[in-house]
Every structure is written in C-alpha cells, then in structure tokens.
Amino acid sequence: MKIGIIGIRGIPNQYGGFEQFVEFVGPALAERGHDVTVYNSSLHPYKESSWKGVHIISRYDPENRIGTAGQFIYDLNCILDARKRNYDVILQLGYTSSSIWSALFPKKAVLVTNMDGLEWKRSKYSPRVQQFLLKAERWAALKSDKLIADSIGIQEYLRSKYNRDAAFIAYGASLFTEPDASASSKYGLSNYGYNLLIARMEPENNIETVLKGYRDASIAAPLVLIGNHTNKFGSYLKSTYESDRIRFLGPVYDFGLLNNLRHFSHLYFHGHSVGGTNPSLLEAMASQALIVAHDNIFNKSVLGSDAFYFSTPEQITALLNSKIDKPAYSSYIRNNNNKIAEHYSWKHITDLLENYLSQALYEPNN
C-alpha cells in the first residue's frame, strides 16, 4: 500500500501522542514493504527527506507567526500536496483543523481518520472554539471513509452519536524491563518513597482534584508533578498548592528517566478524563506503576479492576490515609504488564493498523 499520514507535527516525535504513534508504526509499516509518507511541519527541526524508511514531506506551517490559525494553513498545504501523490490510503490523525478541508482530500484515496478524544470538551478551549470542534468532529465522522477509535469509550460514542462503526486501535507501549535504581536520586527522591503525577497542566486532567486530596491527607511522602506549569492553569496550581509535600518539577523529556520515575514511584496518579486511550497511562502500566486513575470509561476500559479510582478530593484523601502497601497489589501491576504485552505492544498495534488499512482499501464504503 501507498500510505500518506497527515495531521501531526512530524517525526521523530517532539510533540505528543499521535507523533509517538507514528514514530513507531510508520517505520514498522515501511519494514513490512509499504510505501509510507509522513507530513512534517516546516517548524519541525528534522529536515531530512526520510527517517527509518519513512518518506518525509515538509510543508509550510506559519503557526509561529500567526498562532493557531497556522494549523489550518499547514493542514491545507498537506492535503493539497497529497492530491499529487496517488496514495492508496490517507491516514488522518485527529480532525481539529483539517476537517474543514474535507472536500479537498483526493477522491481516489481512501480516507481513514483516527478520531482521537472528545476534543470539544477540553476546558482549555473557549466556548466558541468548543462549538467549532464539535462541528469538526461531525464533519470528520461523517466524511471519512473509515474511522479508528483509540479507546472503547470513543468507539461507543461514535456509534451512538453518528451511527458509525470504528475500529478499536489504541496506542502502544513497550514494557520497561531495565530500571536504574539511581535515577530517582537526580531529584532527591528515594525509591518507592514518593508519589507521581505526569500530565499537561489542564483542568480536564483533574490535577487540582488530586492536589486538594493530597493536601488534606496525613501522608509524609511527597507528591511529584511533572509537566510544564508555565501556562495560566499550571501557574495557578503551583502558586496555590506547592509545599514541602507537593513538588512541581516542570517538564521532563528524557523518556528513560520518566520510565524510571514511574517505576520507582509508590502511587502513580492519572487524572485524564476526556481523551481516549492515553499514551502516558500505557507507559505507566508498562513501567510497573501502581495506578490511581480518574473514574471514567476511558481509563476503566484499559485498566479494568487493576487500579484504584477517584472522582473527588475526599476519595484521594481516604485512599492516601489508608496507607496502601504497593507490594500487596503486585497482581495489579502484573495484570497491567500482561495487558501491555497482549493488547498494547507496538507489534500488535501495527498488525491491527495494517490489517484495517488493507481492509479499508478494498472495502472503502463498508
């Protein structure tokens, strides 16, 4: 198959979940003999024409000059180029700024869209932007030939709201098997003597719920937060909750260090609530973290009964005051490792994607 992949900032990944997804599955599909092209933003630092067997096409992206509107121009430039390439399949990752150009996608290519999460529910967007994103979701859901949902919850949502079936193809993760016992000391932490939260500082990630509950708990171990806190909400959280027991480390980009910090944490808090299958949740599972997750269908469809759940600060406080012993819940950790190996390995995810794109090529209207 000749496959074009659009909707991301580019590879190698320096941005987020979709970029990480393509960083793994793009080269894997190329290794299997497919002709794979990925569109990179002109702002991406990688400037070569190929990466690990994947063709790279860079297209002009003025977001650094004109803000969010630049994303629409970048997506348009990618779609216009795709019209020249004779792709069999175009894999569109997300829809936030590309769906308005739906009529311009090449007619001969099968358009497969990964619908991502419920973007219009994200509180960082103004009501006007949320209304646009809901329309964009509808355009993408109805105008794509085939749909992918990265979680069971999104799959059910698309079926009930748009009467469209979507293939469940999640993100992947690799089991973390070589922990470095000295890694935590970089931040003055003792192994298994701290709790951890890694997230973008946005309200829908329920960080403040965790912080309120932590503040009121009688626990000596520190809560360590990793994520860029320089935005408005992050600055508010830091100024309101930072203490000897609540530490804001800022962003950490070293993937190996992040895996070690997850592995050697006592409890790992995951508050994401509006996305699909979150990559950071899979990475926590793969790193043998003991997870405390926000109680919603997206997290429960992945973790099942192998996690603790919360909805309120009071539940966080009660959980912490119960003095959980991590080794006593080794079955949670083992079961989550097995899920990664059986259902979320990159090989398994690539198998699912390859089969679905092949099916889409030969049955585009089903």
N, C-alpha and C positions, 0 to 999 in steps of 0.2 A: 504494500500500500504506500501511496504517497500522501504523507500526513503533514498538515500545517497546524501549528499550535499558536494561538493568539490569546490575548487577554492578560498577559503577565508582563512584568517589567524586564524580565530576562533571566538568563542563566549564564554562569553559575549563580546560585541563589545568594542574594544580599538583601532580600526584602521580606518574604513571608511564606505562607503555607503553599499557595499554588506554585510559586517558584521552586520550593523544595520538592513538591510533587514532580514537576517537570525535570528537575535536576536528576532524579532517579529514573523515572520511566522513559524519558526521552532517549538517553543512551542505551537503555535496555531494549527498547523497540528497535533502535538502529542496529544493535548487535544481532537482532533476530532477522535482519535483512530488509527492514522497512526504510523507506526514504523519509527521514524526519527533518522538518524545518521548524525552528522556533524563532519567533519575532522578539527582538530585544529593543528596548527604548534606547534612543540615542544618548540618554543620560547614564546608561549603564556603563561602568568602567571597562567591561570586557569588550574589546574592539576587533577580535579575530573573526574570521568567516566560518569557523567551525569549532565545536567543543565536544570531545569524546564521541565523535562520529555523527554529531547532530549539526546540520547546517544552521548558521546564524544569519538572520537578516535584520539589520539595524534600521529603524525608521524614526523619523524626526518626532521628538517629544518636547513641546515647549512648556511643560508644567513648571519648570524652574523659573520661567519668565512671567507666565500669566496665571499660575495657580491651577486649581482643579480643572478648569476648562481645558487645560492642555491635555488631559487624559482623553477627552473626546477627539481631539485632533490626532493624537497618537493612534488611537484605535482606528480612526478613519484611514490613516495612512497605511496601517497594517492590512486593513480589508481591501483597499484599492490595490495594494501590491499582490494580495492573494488572488485577485481576479486574473492575474497574468501567469499564475504558476501551475495551473492544471492539477490541483490537488484532488485526490480521491475523497479525502475526508478532511474537514477542518474541525479541530477540537478547540472549542471556545471555553476558556476557564473564567467563569463569572460573567456578569452581564451589565454591570453598573453603568458603564459608559459606552459600551459597544452596541447595545441592543437598539439604540435609535438609528443605527445604520443597517438594520436587518435587511432592508430591501437591496442593499448593495453587495451582499455576500454572493460569490459566484454560484450560479444556478446549478452547475454540473457537479459541484462538490456537495457531499453530504455534511450537513452542519450538526455536530454533536456538542451540546452545551452542558458543562458541569455547573449546576445552579448555585453552588455554594450555600451559605446560610440565609437567614432571614435578614438581609441587609437593611431593609426598610425599618426594622425595629431597633437599629443601633441608635442609642441616645446621643451619640456624638453629632448626629445629623440634625439639622433644623427641620421643623415640620414640613417646610416646602420641599426640602431635599428628600425627606422620607416619602412624601407623596410621589415624587418623581421615581424613586427607586421601586416603589410598589408597581408603578406603571411599567418600568423597565423589566421587572420580574415577569409581568404578564406577557410583554412582548417576546421575551426570550423563551418563556414556557410554551407559547403558542406557535412561534415561528421557527423554532428549531426542529430539525427532522427527528432527532433523538435527544433524550435527556439523561444526565447522570446525576444522582444524588449521593453525596458523600456520607450520609447517615440515614438510618431507618426513619428517623423523625422527619427529615426533609422529603424522603420518598413518599411517606404517608401524606404529608402536607400537599405535595404536588398532585397526588391522586385525588385528594378530596377537594382542592381548590380549583384545579384546572382540568381534572379528568384526564391527566396524562401519566402514563407509566414511565418510570425512570429506573435505570439500572443502579443498584447499590454498589458503588465502587468508592471505597474510603481512601484516605491517605495511608501511607505505610510507615513502618519504623523498623529499625534494626536493633536486635537485642544487645544490650550493653553488658559485656562479659569480662571486661578488664578494668575494674575500678582501681583508682590510685588513692590509697589511704591518706596521702599527704595533701590532697587537693583542697580540702576544706580549710586547712590552716592558712591558706592565702588570705582569707578573710577573718582570721582569728576565731574560727569555729571548731568545735570538737565534733567528731563523727557521732552521728545519731543524737547529738545534743542540741539541735536546732530544728525548727520547722520552716517550711519553704513555700513561697508563692511566686510563680513566674507568669507574668501576664502584661499585656498592654494596659496602661492606666486609663481604663474607660469604665463608666458606670455599669454597663451590662456585664462586666466581668465580676461583679459582686465583691470587689475588693473591700469596700467600706463595710460590708456585712461581716466579713472575716475580721477586719480590724476592730470593729466595735466589740465583737465577741471575744477577741483575744485580749483587748484592753481590760475587760471585766473578769477575765479568768485568773485564778490563782495558780499561775504557772511561771516558773522561773526561766525556762528555756526561751531564747529569743525567736521571734518570727522574722525571717529574712525575706525581703521583697526584691525581686529582680525585674526590671523593666524601666523604660525611660519615663521619669517622673517630671519632665520639664514642661509638659503640657498643662493646661489650666487645672484639669481634674487631678493630675498627678501632684502638682504643686500644692493643691488644697489638702490632699491626703497626707503628704509629707509634713506640712506645717501643722496639721491637726493631730496626727497620731504618732509621729516619730518620738521614740523614747529609748531608754536603755534596752527594753524588751522588743521593740519594733524598729527594725533597721532597714533603711532604703539603700540598696547597693547601686541602683542605677542599672543601665543595660549591661549585659554580658553577652558577647558574641562568640566566644570560644565554645564550640559545640561539645568538645570533650570535657571541658570544665563544667559546663551545665549538666552533663550526664552524671558527673561525679557528685555535684551538689545535690542532684535529685537522689542519687543512690544512697548517700550518707545522711540524708535528712531523716528526721523522726516521722513527721507527718508532712504530706505534700497537699496543699490546698489548690483546688481547681474550681474557679468560680464562673467559667464561661457559660453563657446561657442562651445566646441567640445564633450561634454558628451551627455547623454540622459536626462531623467527627473532627475534633480539634487536634492538630498535629502535636501540640505540646502535651496533651493528655496521653497520646500514644507513646510519646517519648518518656513520660513519667512511668507508664506501665512497663516499658522496655528497660527502664533503669532500676527496677525493683523498688519503686517508691510505694509507701503506704498512703493511699489517696483518700482525701476528704473532698467530695465533689458537690457542686450545687445540684439540687434535686430537680432535674428536668429530663425530658425524654432523650435529648441528645447524649447526655452523659450516661444515663441509665442503659441506653441501648448498647453502649460499649462496655461498661463496667459490670452491669448486672448486679449481683449481690456481693461483689468483691471490692466493696468500698464503703466508706461512711458517707452519709449525705446530710446536707444542711439547706435550710431556706432562710433562717433567721439568725441574728446575732446570739440570741439566747441558746440556740442549738449548738453553736460553736462553743460558747462558754461551758455548757454542760458537758460537751464532748471532751474538752480540754481538762476540765475538773475531774473527769472520770479516770484520768491518769492511764491512758492506753499504753500497753506494753507491745511494742512493734513485733517482737518475735512470736507473740501469741497469735498474730494474724498472718503468719507465714503462708497460710493457704490462700489468702487474698493475693499475695504477691506472686505465688506460684501459678495460680489460675490466670492472672493477668499476663504473666510471661507466656503461658501457653496460648492465650488469645493472640498475642503478637505473632508467635511462631506459626499458628494455624490460619489466622484470618487477616493479619495485617503485615505480613512480611512483604517486602518490595517485590519479590518474585511472584507471590500470589496476586498482588495488586496489578502487576504488569500483565500477568496471564488474563485476569478479568478484563482489563482495558483492551488488550489486543483482541480478545475474542469478541468483545462488544463492538469495537470499531469495525471488525470484519463483518459482523452481522449487520451493522448499520449500512455498510457499503452495498450489501446485497439485498437488504430488506429496508430501504430508507423510509418507507411510509408506514411501517407497521409499528 
